[in-house]
Amino acid sequence: MITLFAAESANEAWQQAAQRFREGDGIRNQQSRAGDTLELIHAAFCINDPRQRWVVSRCPAMNPAFAIAEIVWILMGRHDAAFLGYWNKRVQKFTDDTPNLYGAYGYRLRTHFGFDQIARGYSVLHENPKTRQVVLQIWDARSDLPAQDGQPRSEDIPCNVVSLLKVRDGQLEWMQILRSNDVFLGIPHNFVQFTYLQEILAGWLGLRVGTYNQISDSLHVYDSDREKIESSLPIEVDANSDDIALPKELSEKCFAELSHRIDDFISEELNESAHMKAAKWREAPRPFQNLLLLLAGEAARKRGWISLSYDIMALNTNRALVQLWQRWLDRLNHKV
């Protein structure tokens, strides 16, 4: 039987799942190679407004700069670990001692199978919006099925399997299928990753954003995160006010520029003056300016330029991003 968590926003849907694990109804103990878990099999999520994509109630708070950098990384089809590792050092544990990530979603979607699935999916839906055949494949059985002795082929086997896209009633509907889904670490980022892709492609197609739906075949919480789930209680969430849906040419230009500026932020040669220059992108649509400002603010903080980080974030007009960043700072300050 499928268990459904349906809500207007990602934060509300996530809280429903977290509450289910607190109550323990239908939850089983399940061992895994990464440790013991509590597991709910065959879970589903439905988010009516995918633009409200941020799980703000998670405690400790998520790093929004890492999540945004990952979106750019995915859309650009990158798989270099250094791009993400600057924002989250834990990325390095999944590299298999190589400079690239084995299961990088963007690379899988845009290069791995020998053609660009995102571009093809856009073209197909543009020409034939009634089709039911647009399936974006991440899982590759040739390289992802375990070896015959049952051992995994890599530390970075994709948890996301496929994306199913449909155009109905002038909206882009999205179904995401996951073989394995960590409530604490995975879901908050999965919601961000694929609702952004949904909104981006809706903009390319000139459509409204429909519902975001997700099947998590193994929804689980590791024993080490059980107390965090217990402490992640509902809070008042500031709404995301930005709309990043743009025509394809302009959208791709904006994301390419974001990728270039992130490369600037992670450069070891960057000084404060050059950093502030890279943070200013006046000709960009306001939502893209806000994404850049959050990245720039966090990059400045990581370099110890605390005053500069606050000056940069003071320019951000998206209250949702400001709230996320402030909660991230509160987490870091509490740790110190």
C-alpha positions in Angstrom: 0.0 0.0 0.0 1.2 3.5 -0.8 1.4 6.1 1.9 0.7 9.6 0.5 2.0 12.9 2.0 0.2 15.7 0.1 0.4 19.5 0.9 0.6 22.9 -0.7 4.3 23.3 0.0 7.4 21.1 0.3 7.9 22.1 3.9 4.3 20.9 4.9 4.7 17.6 3.0 8.1 16.9 4.6 6.6 17.7 8.1 3.9 15.1 7.4 6.6 12.5 6.6 8.6 13.4 9.7 5.6 13.2 11.9 4.9 9.7 10.5 8.3 8.6 11.6 7.9 10.2 15.0 4.6 8.2 15.5 6.0 5.0 14.1 2.9 3.9 12.3 3.8 1.4 9.7 7.5 2.0 10.2 9.9 -1.0 10.3 13.5 -1.5 11.4 15.7 -2.1 8.4 19.4 -2.7 8.1 21.4 -1.2 5.3 25.1 -1.0 4.3 25.3 2.5 5.7 23.7 1.7 9.1 20.4 0.8 10.7 17.3 2.6 9.6 13.6 3.1 10.2 11.9 2.5 6.9 8.5 3.1 5.3 8.3 1.4 1.9 6.2 2.7 -1.0 5.7 6.4 0.0 4.5 9.2 -2.2 4.5 13.0 -2.1 2.4 15.6 -3.8 3.3 19.3 -3.7 0.6 21.5 -5.1 2.8 24.6 -5.4 6.3 23.4 -6.3 7.8 26.9 -6.1 7.4 26.6 -2.3 10.2 24.0 -2.5 12.2 24.7 0.6 12.1 22.4 3.7 12.6 25.1 6.2 11.6 23.2 9.3 14.5 20.7 9.2 16.7 21.0 12.2 19.6 21.4 11.9 18.9 23.7 8.9 20.0 22.8 5.4 22.7 24.8 3.5 20.8 26.7 0.9 23.9 27.8 -1.0 24.9 24.2 -1.6 21.4 23.4 -2.8 21.4 26.3 -5.3 24.9 25.4 -6.5 23.7 21.9 -7.1 20.9 23.1 -9.3 23.3 25.0 -11.5 25.6 22.0 -11.5 22.8 19.7 -12.6 21.4 22.0 -15.3 24.9 22.6 -16.8 25.4 18.8 -17.0 28.5 19.0 -14.8 30.0 16.1 -12.7 33.1 17.7 -11.2 33.2 17.2 -7.5 35.2 20.4 -6.8 32.3 22.6 -7.9 30.0 21.1 -5.2 32.8 20.2 -2.7 33.5 23.9 -2.0 30.0 24.3 -0.6 29.8 20.9 1.1 32.9 18.9 2.0 30.9 15.7 2.5 30.6 15.5 -1.3 34.2 14.2 -1.4 33.2 10.9 0.3 31.2 9.9 -2.8 34.0 10.5 -5.4 35.5 7.0 -5.4 38.9 8.8 -5.4 38.2 10.4 -8.8 37.7 14.1 -9.6 34.2 13.4 -10.9 31.0 12.1 -9.2 29.9 8.7 -10.6 26.2 9.3 -10.3 26.0 13.0 -11.1 22.3 13.7 -12.1 23.1 16.5 -14.5 25.8 14.5 -16.3 23.5 11.5 -16.5 20.7 13.6 -18.0 22.7 15.7 -20.4 25.7 13.5 -21.5 26.0 10.0 -20.0 23.7 8.2 -22.5 25.2 9.9 -25.5 22.6 12.7 -26.0 21.0 15.5 -24.1 17.8 14.2 -22.5 16.7 17.5 -21.2 17.0 19.2 -24.6 15.2 16.3 -26.3 12.5 16.3 -23.7 11.9 20.0 -24.3 11.8 19.5 -28.0 9.3 16.6 -27.8 7.0 18.4 -25.5 7.2 21.6 -27.5 6.2 19.7 -30.7 3.8 17.2 -29.1 2.5 18.3 -25.7 0.0 15.4 -25.6 2.8 12.7 -25.5 3.2 10.3 -22.7 6.6 9.2 -23.7 8.9 11.8 -22.2 11.0 9.9 -19.6 14.3 11.3 -18.4 16.5 8.5 -17.4 19.1 8.7 -14.6 19.5 5.0 -13.6 21.7 3.0 -16.0 21.4 -0.7 -15.3 24.7 -1.4 -17.1 26.7 0.6 -14.5 24.3 0.8 -11.5 23.1 -2.7 -10.9 25.2 -4.3 -8.1 27.9 -6.8 -9.0 26.9 -10.5 -9.0 28.3 -10.8 -5.4 25.8 -8.2 -4.3 28.3 -5.4 -3.7 27.6 -1.9 -5.0 29.5 -0.7 -8.0 30.2 2.7 -6.5 29.7 4.8 -3.4 27.6 7.2 -5.5 24.8 5.1 -7.1 21.9 7.4 -8.0 18.9 7.3 -5.7 16.8 9.1 -8.4 15.8 6.7 -11.1 13.6 8.5 -13.7 11.5 11.7 -14.2 8.2 11.4 -16.0 6.9 14.6 -17.6 3.4 15.4 -18.8 1.7 18.5 -20.2 -1.9 18.8 -19.0 -4.2 21.8 -19.0 -1.4 24.2 -19.9 0.7 22.9 -17.0 3.9 20.9 -16.7 3.3 18.0 -14.4 6.3 16.1 -12.9 6.6 12.7 -11.4 10.0 11.7 -9.8 10.8 8.1 -9.0 13.4 7.3 -6.3 14.6 3.8 -5.4 15.9 5.1 -2.0 15.2 8.3 -0.1 16.6 9.6 3.2 14.1 11.8 5.0 16.6 14.0 6.7 19.4 14.3 4.1 17.8 13.4 0.8 14.3 14.7 0.6 15.0 18.5 1.3 17.5 18.5 -1.6 15.5 16.2 -3.9 12.5 18.6 -3.7 14.8 21.6 -4.5 16.5 19.7 -7.4 13.5 18.5 -9.3 11.0 21.3 -8.6 13.6 23.7 -10.0 14.0 21.6 -13.1 10.2 21.5 -13.4 10.0 25.3 -13.2 12.8 25.8 -15.6 11.4 23.5 -18.3 7.9 25.0 -17.8 9.4 28.4 -18.6 11.1 27.0 -21.7 7.8 25.6 -22.8 5.7 28.7 -21.9 3.6 26.7 -19.5 2.5 27.1 -15.9 4.0 24.9 -13.2 1.8 22.0 -12.3 2.0 19.7 -9.3 5.2 18.0 -8.3 4.9 14.3 -7.4 7.4 11.8 -6.1 7.5 8.1 -5.4 10.0 7.1 -2.7 10.2 3.3 -2.8 12.3 3.1 0.4 11.7 6.2 2.6 13.9 5.9 5.6 15.6 7.7 8.5 19.1 6.5 9.8 19.3 5.9 13.5 21.9 8.6 13.7 19.3 11.2 12.5 16.3 10.1 14.6 16.8 12.8 17.2 17.0 15.4 14.4 13.7 14.3 13.1 12.2 14.6 16.6 13.5 18.1 16.9 12.4 19.3 13.5 9.1 21.0 14.4 6.9 23.2 12.3 7.8 26.9 12.1 6.4 29.9 10.2 7.9 29.9 6.7 8.4 32.9 4.4 7.0 32.3 1.0 9.3 32.1 -2.1 8.5 35.2 -4.2 10.8 34.5 -7.1 9.8 33.0 -10.5 12.7 31.7 -12.5 10.6 30.4 -15.4 12.1 32.1 -18.5 12.2 31.4 -22.3 14.8 28.8 -23.1 17.5 31.0 -24.7 17.4 33.5 -21.8 17.2 30.8 -19.2 20.2 29.0 -20.5 22.2 32.2 -20.7 21.4 33.0 -17.1 22.4 29.6 -15.8 25.6 29.6 -17.8 26.5 32.9 -16.2 25.6 31.6 -12.8 27.9 28.7 -13.4 30.7 31.0 -14.5 30.3 33.2 -11.4 30.3 30.2 -9.0 33.6 29.2 -10.6 34.8 32.7 -9.7 33.6 32.3 -6.1 35.5 29.1 -5.5 38.7 30.3 -7.1 41.6 30.5 -4.6 42.8 33.8 -6.1 39.6 35.7 -5.4 40.0 38.8 -3.2 37.2 40.9 -1.5 37.0 43.4 -4.3 36.7 40.8 -7.0 34.2 38.9 -4.9 31.9 41.9 -4.6 32.2 42.5 -8.3 31.2 38.9 -9.1 28.2 39.3 -6.7 26.8 42.2 -8.7 24.8 41.1 -11.8 22.5 44.1 -12.4 21.4 43.0 -15.9 20.1 39.7 -14.7 16.4 39.0 -13.9 15.8 39.7 -10.2 15.3 36.1 -9.2 18.7 35.2 -10.6 20.3 38.1 -8.8 18.8 36.7 -5.6 20.2 33.3 -6.2 23.6 34.8 -7.0 23.5 37.0 -3.9 22.9 34.0 -1.6 25.8 32.1 -3.2 28.0 35.2 -2.9 27.0 35.8 0.7 27.8 32.2 1.7 31.1 32.2 -0.2 32.2 35.4 1.6 31.3 33.9 4.9 33.4 30.8 4.2 36.4 33.0 3.5 35.9 34.9 6.8 34.6 38.1 5.2 31.7 38.3 7.6 30.9 41.9 7.2 30.9 41.5 3.4 28.6 38.5 3.6 26.0 40.5 5.5 26.3 43.5 3.1 25.7 41.1 0.1 22.7 39.4 1.7 21.2 42.7 2.6 20.6 43.2 -1.1 18.5 40.0 -1.4 14.8 40.7 -1.9 13.6 37.0 -1.6 12.5 36.6 2.0 12.5 32.8 1.6 16.2 32.8 0.7 17.0 35.2 3.5 15.2 33.1 6.0 17.0 29.9 4.8 20.4 31.7 5.0 19.7 33.1 8.5 18.7 29.6 9.8 22.0 28.2 8.2 24.0 30.9 10.1 22.1 30.2 13.3 23.1 26.5 12.9 26.8 27.4 12.4 26.8 29.8 15.3 25.2 27.2 17.6 27.9 24.7 16.5 30.6 27.3 17.4 
